[in-house]
Amino acid sequence: MTLQALTAGDAPKIFGADYPTPDGTCVRDYVHVADIADAHVAALKHLDGGGGNATYNIGRGVGSSVREVVDLVREVSGIGIEPVIAPRRAGDPARIVASVARIKDELGWTAKYDLQEIVDSAWDAWQASPVPRADGSEG
């Protein structure tokens, strides 16, 4: 939604800035879609090799705040529109970060992409794809 808002000339929204986190915005464990795919391949190899069913968290094991992400998207895109602080969404916890020890220990999997790479590739994909924009056009 941040890329959509910025490229439409609108301010992105941050839902809540009064959480008990360093900058007041929610902290989340952002993970690259390619890392998610690699984790699934690792799980399939595990099953194919005779391993049993298991449940794993997929993530970087590192939290980034919503404000950090929005600021990085603004920097990467070159679109400096300041975000608007909107009211909190009901039920949003202050912090969610994956515990990735089990998937690392049992499957040898760790995320490869950091937040900068995640945002860079999201921006590249956004620019390359005919993604519907807020105004109904494609870009």
N, CA and C of each residue as an Amber inpcrd file, in Angstrom:
protein
   417
   0.8140000  -1.1910000   0.0000000   0.0000000   0.0000000   0.0000000
   0.8660000   1.2670000   0.0000000   2.0530000   1.1930000   0.5830000
   2.9270000   2.3620000   0.6060000   3.3530000   2.7450000  -0.8030000
   3.7800000   1.7590000  -1.5940000   4.1610000   2.0470000  -2.9740000
   2.9730000   2.5770000  -3.7640000   1.8290000   1.9970000  -3.5700000
   0.6310000   2.4470000  -4.2760000   0.3100000   3.8900000  -3.9220000
   0.3380000   4.2040000  -2.6380000   0.0420000   5.5760000  -2.2140000
   1.0590000   6.5550000  -2.7770000   2.3310000   6.2600000  -2.6160000
   3.3710000   7.1870000  -3.0590000   3.3170000   7.4380000  -4.5630000
   3.1680000   6.3760000  -5.3490000   3.1600000   6.5620000  -6.7990000
   1.8820000   7.2320000  -7.2860000   0.8400000   7.2150000  -6.4550000
  -0.3910000   7.9370000  -6.7990000  -0.3390000   9.3790000  -6.3130000
   0.7510000   9.7520000  -5.6240000   0.8810000  11.1060000  -5.1060000
   0.2050000  11.3120000  -3.7660000  -0.1450000  10.2070000  -3.1090000
  -0.8150000  10.2740000  -1.8100000   0.1640000   9.9570000  -0.6880000
  -0.1710000  10.4040000   0.4920000   0.6370000  10.0990000   1.6680000
   0.3360000   8.6740000   2.1360000   1.3720000   7.8890000   2.3860000
   1.1230000   6.5630000   2.9540000   0.6350000   6.7020000   4.3940000
  -0.0950000   5.7090000   4.8560000  -0.6250000   5.7400000   6.2230000
   0.1840000   4.8260000   7.1250000   0.4360000   5.3120000   8.3060000
   0.9920000   4.5020000   9.3840000  -0.0930000   4.4190000  10.4460000
  -0.5030000   3.1990000  10.7500000  -1.6040000   3.0060000  11.6950000
  -1.0650000   2.9100000  13.1170000  -1.0640000   4.0270000  13.7960000
  -0.6190000   4.0960000  15.1820000   0.8470000   4.4530000  15.2990000
   1.1300000   5.4080000  16.1670000   2.5160000   5.8090000  16.4230000
   2.7490000   5.9470000  17.9210000   1.9380000   5.2180000  18.6790000
   2.0450000   5.3000000  20.1380000   2.2320000   3.9220000  20.7780000
   2.8220000   3.0010000  20.0260000   3.1020000   1.6650000  20.5620000
   4.3640000   1.7120000  21.4110000   4.5360000   0.7720000  22.3240000
   5.7480000   0.7380000  23.1440000   6.9330000   0.1430000  22.3670000
   7.3290000   0.8410000  21.3090000   8.4610000   0.4480000  20.4650000
   9.3780000   1.6610000  20.3450000  10.5800000   1.4850000  19.8520000
  11.5160000   2.6180000  19.7980000  10.9880000   3.8640000  19.0880000
  10.2470000   3.7010000  17.9760000   9.7270000   4.8950000  17.2960000
   8.2090000   5.0220000  17.3820000   7.5900000   4.1570000  18.1680000
   6.1460000   4.2390000  18.3780000   5.3010000   3.5040000  17.3550000
   5.9290000   2.9650000  16.2930000   5.1670000   2.2330000  15.2840000
   5.3910000   0.7340000  15.4630000   4.4700000  -0.0580000  14.9380000
   4.5580000  -1.5100000  15.0660000   5.8590000  -2.0330000  14.4770000
   6.3620000  -3.0870000  15.0850000   7.5640000  -3.7630000  14.6120000
   7.1400000  -5.1090000  14.0440000   7.6270000  -5.3950000  12.8360000
   7.2870000  -6.6330000  12.1510000   8.5470000  -7.2560000  11.5670000
   8.4630000  -8.5430000  11.2880000   9.5580000  -9.2940000  10.6820000
   9.2670000  -9.4040000   9.1900000   9.7890000  -8.4650000   8.4190000
   9.5630000  -8.4410000   6.9730000  10.4920000  -9.4490000   6.3140000
   9.9410000 -10.2190000   5.3710000  10.7160000 -11.2600000   4.7050000
  10.4600000 -11.1860000   3.2060000  11.4960000 -11.4220000   2.4340000
  11.4200000 -11.3660000   0.9740000  10.6550000 -12.5810000   0.4520000
   9.8810000 -12.3850000  -0.5860000   9.1050000 -13.4780000  -1.1720000
  10.0240000 -14.5990000  -1.6670000  11.2090000 -14.2650000  -2.1510000
  12.1540000 -15.3030000  -2.5930000  12.6300000 -16.1370000  -1.4070000
  12.7890000 -15.5170000  -0.2450000  13.1450000 -16.2750000   0.9580000
  12.0130000 -17.2170000   1.3610000  10.7900000 -16.7650000   1.2280000
   9.6400000 -17.6310000   1.5320000   9.6460000 -18.8380000   0.5950000
   9.8830000 -18.5970000  -0.6780000   9.9410000 -19.7000000  -1.6430000
  11.0740000 -20.6610000  -1.2940000  12.2460000 -20.1330000  -0.9600000
  13.3790000 -20.9920000  -0.5990000  13.0820000 -21.8250000   0.6430000
  12.3760000 -21.2530000   1.6070000  12.0110000 -22.0050000   2.8090000
  11.0860000 -23.1660000   2.4550000  10.1680000 -22.9250000   1.5360000
   9.2770000 -24.0020000   1.1090000  10.0500000 -25.1040000   0.3710000
  11.0190000 -24.7180000  -0.4460000  11.8560000 -25.7110000  -1.1340000
  12.6380000 -26.5270000  -0.1070000  13.1830000 -25.8700000   0.9020000
  13.9180000 -26.5830000   1.9550000  13.0040000 -27.5780000   2.6730000
  11.7610000 -27.1710000   2.9260000  10.8150000 -28.0760000   3.5780000
  10.4720000 -29.2570000   2.6780000  10.2980000 -29.0040000   1.3830000
  10.0050000 -30.1000000   0.4450000  11.1720000 -31.0730000   0.3480000
  12.3990000 -30.5520000   0.3290000  13.5740000 -31.4240000   0.3080000
  13.6380000 -32.2740000   1.5700000  13.2860000 -31.6690000   2.6880000
  13.2500000 -32.3830000   3.9630000  12.2490000 -33.5400000   3.8870000
  11.0660000 -33.2780000   3.3850000  10.0410000 -34.3170000   3.2470000
  10.4760000 -35.3850000   2.2460000  11.0520000 -34.9520000   1.1240000
  11.4980000 -35.8810000   0.0880000  12.6070000 -36.7900000   0.6070000
  13.3860000 -36.2890000   1.5410000  14.4710000 -37.0730000   2.1320000
  14.0210000 -37.9610000   3.2790000  12.7260000 -38.0390000   3.4990000
  12.2040000 -38.9090000   4.5470000  11.8980000 -38.2090000   5.8490000
  12.0930000 -36.9090000   5.9100000  11.7770000 -36.1640000   7.1250000
  10.2780000 -36.0910000   7.3540000   9.8970000 -35.9100000   8.5790000
   8.4800000 -35.8450000   8.9230000   7.9050000 -34.4560000   8.7790000
   6.5950000 -34.4000000   8.9170000   5.9020000 -33.1120000   8.8890000
   6.3170000 -32.2700000  10.0800000   6.4070000 -30.9820000   9.8640000
   6.7480000 -30.0520000  10.9410000   6.2230000 -28.6740000  10.5680000
   6.1380000 -27.8320000  11.5550000   5.7160000 -26.4500000  11.3520000
   6.9080000 -25.5530000  11.6560000   7.1730000 -24.6160000  10.7370000
   8.3060000 -23.7080000  10.8960000   7.8610000 -22.2710000  10.7300000
   8.5010000 -21.3950000  11.4720000   8.3470000 -19.9600000  11.2340000
   9.3020000 -19.5710000  10.1250000   8.8300000 -18.7150000   9.2360000
   9.6790000 -18.1790000   8.1770000   9.8170000 -16.6920000   8.4310000
  11.0220000 -16.2240000   8.5360000  11.2740000 -14.8120000   8.7660000
  12.7660000 -14.5650000   8.8120000  13.1150000 -13.3320000   9.1110000
  14.5240000 -12.9750000   9.2720000  14.9460000 -13.0490000  10.7290000
  13.9540000 -13.1180000  11.6140000  14.2760000 -13.0980000  13.0300000
  14.6830000 -11.7190000  13.5100000  14.3970000 -10.7160000  12.6820000
  14.7680000  -9.3280000  12.9600000  13.5350000  -8.4610000  12.7610000
  13.2810000  -7.5870000  13.6930000  12.1420000  -6.6920000  13.5690000
  12.5290000  -5.3540000  12.9710000  11.6400000  -4.8270000  12.1480000
  11.7840000  -3.4820000  11.5890000  10.4730000  -2.7540000  11.8130000
  10.5510000  -1.4980000  12.1800000   9.3260000  -0.7570000  12.4500000
   8.6600000  -0.3250000  11.1480000   7.3680000  -0.1050000  11.2320000
   6.6140000   0.3730000  10.0780000   7.2120000   1.6890000   9.5820000
   7.5730000   2.5600000  10.5100000   8.1740000   3.8430000  10.0940000
   9.4910000   3.6160000   9.3530000  10.3220000   2.7000000   9.8240000
  11.5720000   2.3900000   9.1240000  11.3010000   1.9510000   7.6910000
  10.3180000   1.0910000   7.5270000   9.9990000   0.5830000   6.1930000
   9.4700000   1.7020000   5.3060000   8.5390000   2.4870000   5.8130000
   7.9860000   3.5850000   5.0170000   9.0930000   4.5650000   4.6450000
   9.9570000   4.9020000   5.5740000  11.0530000   5.8260000   5.2660000
  12.0000000   5.2410000   4.2220000  12.2720000   3.9480000   4.3000000
  13.1440000   3.3090000   3.3240000  12.4740000   3.2710000   1.9490000
  11.1910000   2.9990000   1.8910000  10.4670000   3.0190000   0.6180000
  10.5070000   4.4180000   0.0160000  10.3160000   5.4370000   0.8300000
  10.3870000   6.8200000   0.3420000  11.7750000   7.1180000  -0.2220000
  12.8090000   6.6520000   0.4670000  14.1890000   6.8830000   0.0190000
  14.4680000   6.1560000  -1.3030000  14.1220000   4.8810000  -1.3740000
  14.3960000   4.0740000  -2.5630000  13.6210000   4.5940000  -3.7710000
  12.3690000   4.9650000  -3.5470000  11.5250000   5.4340000  -4.6520000
  11.8510000   6.8640000  -5.0720000  12.4600000   7.6110000  -4.1710000
  12.7190000   9.0180000  -4.4490000  11.4810000   9.8870000  -4.3110000
  10.4280000   9.3220000  -3.7420000   9.1770000  10.0560000  -3.5420000
   9.0820000  10.3810000  -2.0530000   9.2890000  11.6300000  -1.7230000
   9.4390000  12.0300000  -0.3330000   8.1740000  12.4320000   0.3950000
   7.0210000  11.9890000  -0.0360000   5.7780000  12.3710000   0.6330000
   5.7740000  11.8120000   2.0530000   5.5690000  12.6920000   3.0150000
   5.5500000  12.2890000   4.4300000   4.3350000  11.4160000   4.7200000
   4.5070000  10.3850000   5.5420000   3.3630000   9.5500000   5.9000000
   2.4070000  10.2800000   6.8410000   1.1760000   9.8490000   6.8220000
   0.1420000  10.3540000   7.7220000  -0.0290000   9.3290000   8.8350000
  -0.1160000   9.8130000  10.0560000  -0.3690000   8.9070000  11.1760000
  -1.8750000   8.7670000  11.3320000  -2.3510000   7.5430000  11.1630000
  -3.7700000   7.2250000  11.3170000  -3.9560000   6.5230000  12.6600000
  -5.1920000   6.4180000  13.1230000  -5.4330000   5.7000000  14.3810000
  -4.9860000   4.2430000  14.2880000  -4.6750000   3.6890000  15.4270000
  -4.3210000   2.2730000  15.5020000  -5.4390000   1.4150000  14.9270000
  -5.0730000   0.2690000  14.4010000  -6.0670000  -0.7280000  14.0020000
  -6.2980000  -1.6460000  15.1940000  -7.5300000  -1.9760000  15.4340000
  -7.8740000  -2.8380000  16.5680000  -7.1270000  -4.1670000  16.4640000
  -6.5270000  -4.5670000  17.5600000  -5.8820000  -5.8660000  17.6340000
  -4.4490000  -5.9240000  17.1580000  -3.9090000  -4.8310000  16.6150000
  -2.5220000  -4.8580000  16.1570000  -1.5720000  -4.9280000  17.3470000
  -0.7730000  -5.9930000  17.4440000   0.2220000  -6.0520000  18.5160000
   1.4010000  -5.1340000  18.1990000   2.0910000  -4.7130000  19.2160000
   3.2140000  -3.7930000  19.0410000   4.3720000  -4.4370000  18.2880000
   4.6080000  -5.7300000  18.5200000   5.8010000  -6.3760000  17.9610000
   5.4970000  -7.8300000  17.5980000   5.8640000  -8.2080000  16.3770000
   5.7940000  -9.6100000  15.9430000   7.0710000  -9.9050000  15.1750000
   7.8920000 -10.7720000  15.7330000   9.1370000 -11.1690000  15.0850000
   9.2370000 -12.6880000  15.1880000   9.5510000 -13.3300000  14.0610000
   9.6090000 -14.7900000  14.0100000  10.7990000 -15.3310000  14.7980000
  10.5600000 -16.4360000  15.4770000  11.6460000 -17.2120000  16.0420000
  12.0650000 -18.2010000  14.9590000  13.2580000 -18.0440000  14.4320000
  13.6960000 -18.8270000  13.2790000  14.7040000 -19.9260000  13.6380000
  14.8920000 -20.1770000  14.9240000  15.8860000 -21.1620000  15.3530000
  15.5520000 -22.5690000  14.8500000  14.3020000 -22.9550000  14.8920000
  13.9370000 -24.3250000  14.5080000  14.2000000 -24.5830000  13.0260000
  13.7950000 -23.6730000  12.1590000  14.0030000 -23.8920000  10.7230000
  15.4850000 -23.8780000  10.3840000  16.2480000 -23.0840000  11.0930000
  17.6940000 -23.0590000  10.8720000  18.3310000 -24.3640000  11.3470000
  17.9560000 -24.7950000  12.5400000  18.5320000 -26.0120000  13.1120000
  18.1350000 -27.2630000  12.3340000  16.8600000 -27.3730000  11.9620000
  16.3760000 -28.6080000  11.3470000  16.5180000 -28.6440000   9.8310000
  16.4090000 -27.5140000   9.1720000  16.4710000 -27.4970000   7.7060000
  17.6940000 -26.7610000   7.1670000  18.4140000 -26.0820000   8.0470000
  19.5700000 -25.3120000   7.6110000  19.2020000 -24.0660000   6.8290000
  17.9670000 -23.6220000   6.9860000  17.4870000 -22.4720000   6.2150000
  17.6140000 -21.1810000   7.0110000  18.0860000 -20.1500000   6.3390000
  18.0500000 -18.7890000   6.8810000  17.6940000 -17.8440000   5.7380000
  17.0690000 -16.7580000   6.0800000  16.7150000 -15.7450000   5.0850000
  17.9920000 -15.1260000   4.5280000  17.9680000 -14.8280000   3.2350000
  19.1380000 -14.2560000   2.5730000  19.0440000 -12.7480000   2.4080000
  17.8290000 -12.2300000   2.3210000  17.6380000 -10.8240000   1.9630000
  17.4070000  -9.9590000   3.1940000  18.0600000  -8.8000000   3.2250000
  17.8420000  -7.8530000   4.3100000  16.7680000  -6.8460000   3.8960000
  16.4350000  -5.9550000   4.7870000  15.3510000  -5.0120000   4.5340000
  15.6290000  -4.1360000   3.3150000  16.8520000  -3.6810000   3.1590000
  17.1970000  -2.8610000   1.9900000  16.9260000  -3.6250000   0.7020000
  17.3440000  -4.8710000   0.6410000  17.1330000  -5.6840000  -0.5550000
  15.6430000  -5.9650000  -0.7940000  14.8990000  -6.1480000   0.2790000
  13.4590000  -6.3750000   0.1570000  12.7950000  -5.1590000  -0.4850000
  13.1090000  -3.9900000   0.0270000  12.4960000  -2.7630000  -0.4990000
  12.9920000  -2.4690000  -1.9120000  14.2800000  -2.6470000  -2.1620000
  14.8080000  -2.4240000  -3.5120000  14.0840000  -3.2940000  -4.5310000
  13.9220000  -4.5740000  -4.2240000  13.2820000  -5.4690000  -5.1970000
  11.7960000  -5.1920000  -5.3160000  11.1570000  -4.7870000  -4.2300000
   9.7360000  -4.4200000  -4.3130000   9.5480000  -3.2130000  -5.2190000
  10.4320000  -2.2300000  -5.0860000  10.3500000  -1.0350000  -5.9280000
  10.6140000  -1.3930000  -7.3910000  11.6210000  -2.2340000  -7.6470000
  11.9130000  -2.6620000  -9.0150000  10.7190000  -3.3890000  -9.6280000
  10.1260000  -4.2920000  -8.8640000   8.9730000  -5.0460000  -9.3630000
   7.7780000  -4.1300000  -9.5930000   7.5820000  -3.1670000  -8.6880000
   6.4660000  -2.2260000  -8.8200000   6.5910000  -1.4310000 -10.1190000
   7.7930000  -0.9900000 -10.4050000   8.0150000  -0.1990000 -11.6110000
   7.8800000  -1.0360000 -12.8860000   8.2200000  -2.3210000 -12.8100000
   8.2280000  -3.1820000 -13.9910000   6.8700000  -3.8040000 -14.3070000
   5.9630000  -3.8220000 -13.3410000   4.6910000  -4.5180000 -13.5160000
   3.5540000  -3.5580000 -13.7890000   2.5990000  -4.0190000 -14.5970000
   1.3890000  -3.2100000 -14.7890000   0.4650000  -3.3710000 -13.5870000
   0.8730000  -2.7830000 -12.4770000   0.1220000  -2.8950000 -11.2240000
  -0.9870000  -1.8570000 -11.1980000  -2.1990000  -2.2650000 -10.8620000
  -3.2780000  -1.2650000 -10.7600000  -2.9350000  -0.2100000  -9.7070000
  -3.1190000   1.0230000 -10.0430000  -2.8290000   2.1350000  -9.1490000
  -4.1120000   2.5930000  -8.4600000  -3.9630000   3.4310000  -7.4830000
  -5.1030000   3.9260000  -6.7090000  -6.1130000   4.6550000  -7.5910000
  -5.6160000   5.2720000  -8.6580000  -6.5230000   6.0230000  -9.5420000
  -7.1710000   5.1440000 -10.6110000  -6.9220000   3.8210000 -10.5480000
  -7.5160000   2.8930000 -11.5010000  -6.6530000   2.6240000 -12.7210000
  -5.5940000   3.4220000 -12.9120000  -4.7150000   3.1980000 -14.0540000
  -3.7110000   2.1080000 -13.7180000  -2.9530000   1.6990000 -14.7200000
  -1.8710000   0.7540000 -14.4850000  -0.5660000   1.4790000 -14.6850000
   0.4440000   1.0630000 -13.9550000   1.7470000   1.7180000 -14.0730000
   2.8430000   0.7310000 -14.2770000
